[in-house]
Amino acid sequence: MTAHENAHGVRDRGRKGTTDQESELSRTHGTNDAAGHAAATPSFEAASEYRRARLDLIPLRRRDKVPADKRWQERNYDRGEVLERARRDGLNLGVRLPADVVVVDVDPRNFPAGRDSLAELAAAFGLDLTSAPHVLTGNLSHPGHHFYFRKPAGAVLLDSVDGFEGVELKSLGRQVVAPGSVHPTGGLYRWAPDSPPLHDMPDLPARLVEAARRPERRRGAGAGEITAEQLAASLEYLDPMDFREHDAWRELMMACHHATDGAGRQEFIDWSTSDPKFADHEWIVGRRWDSLHADRDDAVTIATLRRRLNEAGSDIAPPDAAEDFDVWDEVEPAEERSRWNFLSLDDVESLPPPKWLVPGVLTEGSLAAIYGAPESGKSFLAVDMSMAIAGGIDWHGRQVERGGVLYIAAEGAPGLGKRFCAWKVDRCAQGRRFDLHLMRDDLNLAAEKDGGVRAFVRAVTDELGPLRLIVIDTLNQTAAGADENSAKDMGRYIASMKLLRNVTGAAVVVVHHSGKDLSKGMRGSTALLGAMDTTVEVERASDGHSIKVTVKKQKDAEREPPMRFNMEKVGDSLVLRPTVMADAQGEFGGAMDPILELARQEANERGGSIPLKELAEIICARDGGADATARRKIRSAIPDGRSNARASIDGFLVWLEPMDERNPKLGILVRTEG
């Protein structure tokens, strides 16, 4: 090797100082080598942004980029507990990336001399970086970047594209450090000043998706015998400093690649860079690993890894190496049976017909889905039926079966109290007993090998008694880390719904979103549609005052014509009243104002307020107008002062007020109150 080549066979360009671009980024970041080490405390005030973008947070080691837990890809993390743990122990936080998100991770240190790989990539594929949520990585001497994009969930990408050294694509199975974390050099990861909101991720250009798409690999004999977690546990017995000689290191890399069929990339990178000499070579090691995807030579196999481990007095770690993870046996233990029940044709014909829970809509003990576009009123419909069943009150003239109801409010829980109250007022049922239970805790019904689902089912049966109905609102918020387009992931979700139904005897209804085209039905894998006994589509009229409810699938009965309801103001919320769509005239005190509703939504998702400037930016990005125009729209829709507040469609008060009464120049807040 030459003096400028590292042990991994990659030339060290030996650049000293910083480029003009890096110096500018350091100024933007507000840190420098002299002062940066004082910033040693993580800060996560904006953590709520990740829930809105459907991204999970995971704990990382203190002032490090490495996950704090084994098998972090599969764990079901509670967001509140993760934040509390990070604050208590001074940990960093990572963002666990799902199948439909990709982060363009830029490390300028690995750019070829005299080139800007990021600018070249953007020019080659039409990558608009200005529209992507943008994080400055906190490296005080060489600031890097994370740009967030959406991608097709089914597209599996390579981690890098040939010819663009220093730019990495991270997606499913990977994590990136969250803003507010502390870089090992002492700087804070921060949102760039001009970064769009995290939930406004643009699509990765189709040309770049195709260029980076991982090719199908020929699987060699014995390839993929161990998991990435087993590899990480096995490598703990090998000292990376014993593999500084390039050929030995490369041979071990090839063996690890073969043993995991390429899945152990991050684990091998973490092991290699734990050698202090190569601590900054994450991108280089990853690039070398990626180059093996083109190899068709399986001469170096898991046998080489096993030989090295045997020399160190160890062997391949067993599959259950992570003892701290509660494994969920996916196969239901079989109960002893004295006999099997085989039915004759006469027996089948004499079976009683399905019994209606809500006539024309839900049958007892069924699986059902209520779906529609955002703000379509689907949760109002779920609440409407839940209250009728819990109180034994007819559902718009249809006699329901009274019984216990569990409402799992994973989305929009703060506003449910007002909806329940308004429903009782509208039905003159304030003094009536309602057997309804609300749950707001995080729940993952799509978790792989997670005993949490079974524990939850046991708690439901032990604590709540008999139930007629269980509502899950929504699928998205109870399927952390799952790909809605994956039949496998949705299969686990369906299995959890069936487990709930089988153990409780209740009908289980999930509230879900439609795709961009409502005519194509529910979003995601067709496995969900196939498993449902009933699906109900909710569509909101363009006037915002009324909805159409259509039973799209009814497995064991004839489908009824669409039902139409007005959404009418009662107290601080809305209720459903039967109507004819053409006559829909809700009592909202005027038409629904889209700016008011947008302000209510954005402010609520930020804890009750949003700077007027940020709301104007959102409107500009959505409508394409000027800032002054957006501000005029806001001023026209939202009054000054709480005493003049306007009510949104779901009863929230919305108004404007100064951030600081003594200094109006600090700006204006849009405030909401439920």
HELIX and SHEET records of a PDB file:
HELIX    1   1 ASP A   20  HIS A   29  1                                  10    
HELIX    2   2 GLY A   36  ALA A   38  5                                   3    
HELIX    3   3 SER A   48  ARG A   52  1                                   5    
HELIX    4   4 ARG A   79  ASP A   89  1                                  11    
HELIX    5   5 PRO A  108  ASN A  110  5                                   3    
HELIX    6   6 SER A  117  PHE A  125  1                                   9    
HELIX    7   7 LEU A  129  SER A  131  5                                   3    
HELIX    8   8 LEU A  198  ASP A  200  5                                   3    
HELIX    9   9 ALA A  206  ALA A  212  1                                   7    
HELIX   10  10 ALA A  228  LEU A  235  1                                   8    
HELIX   11  11 PRO A  240  PHE A  243  5                                   4    
HELIX   12  12 HIS A  246  THR A  260  1                                  15    
HELIX   13  13 ARG A  265  SER A  272  1                                   8    
HELIX   14  14 PRO A  276  PHE A  278  5                                   3    
HELIX   15  15 GLU A  282  SER A  291  1                                  10    
HELIX   16  16 LEU A  292  ALA A  294  5                                   3    
HELIX   17  17 ILE A  302  GLU A  311  1                                  10    
HELIX   18  18 LEU A  345  GLU A  349  1                                   5    
HELIX   19  19 LYS A  378  GLY A  391  1                                  14    
HELIX   20  20 ALA A  413  GLY A  415  5                                   3    
HELIX   21  21 LEU A  416  ASP A  426  1                                  11    
HELIX   22  22 GLY A  452  LEU A  464  1                                  13    
HELIX   23  23 ASN A  476  THR A  478  5                                   3    
HELIX   24  24 ALA A  487  THR A  504  1                                  18    
HELIX   25  25 LEU A  518  LYS A  520  5                                   3    
HELIX   26  26 THR A  526  ALA A  531  1                                   6    
HELIX   27  27 MET A  581  ASP A  583  5                                   3    
HELIX   28  28 PRO A  594  ASN A  604  1                                  11    
HELIX   29  29 LEU A  612  ASP A  623  1                                  12    
HELIX   30  30 ASP A  627  ALA A  637  1                                  11    
HELIX   31  31 ARG A  642  ASN A  644  5                                   3    
HELIX   32  32 PRO A  664  LEU A  666  5                                   3    
SHEET    1   A 3 ASP A  56  LEU A  60  0                                        
SHEET    2   A 3 ASN A  92  ARG A  96 -1                                        
SHEET    3   A 3 GLN A 175  VAL A 177 -1                                        
SHEET    1   B 5 VAL A 167  LYS A 170  0                                        
SHEET    2   B 5 VAL A 101  VAL A 106 -1                                        
SHEET    3   B 5 HIS A 145  ARG A 150 -1                                        
SHEET    4   B 5 HIS A 134  LEU A 136 -1                                        
SHEET    5   B 5 ARG A 190  TRP A 191 -1                                        
SHEET    1   C 2 TRP A 356  VAL A 358  0                                        
SHEET    2   C 2 LEU A 362  THR A 363 -1                                        
SHEET    1   D 9 LEU A 436  MET A 439  0                                        
SHEET    2   D 9 VAL A 405  ALA A 409  1                                        
SHEET    3   D 9 LEU A 469  ASP A 473  1                                        
SHEET    4   D 9 ALA A 507  HIS A 513  1                                        
SHEET    5   D 9 LEU A 367  GLY A 372  1                                        
SHEET    6   D 9 THR A 534  ARG A 540  1                                        
SHEET    7   D 9 SER A 546  GLN A 554 -1                                        
SHEET    8   D 9 MET A 563  VAL A 570 -1                                        
SHEET    9   D 9 SER A 573  PRO A 578 -1                                        
SHEET    1   E 4 SER A 609  PRO A 611  0                                        
SHEET    2   E 4 ILE A 668  GLU A 673 -1                                        
SHEET    3   E 4 LEU A 653  PRO A 658 -1                                        
SHEET    4   E 4 ARG A 646  ALA A 647 -1                                        
END                                                                             
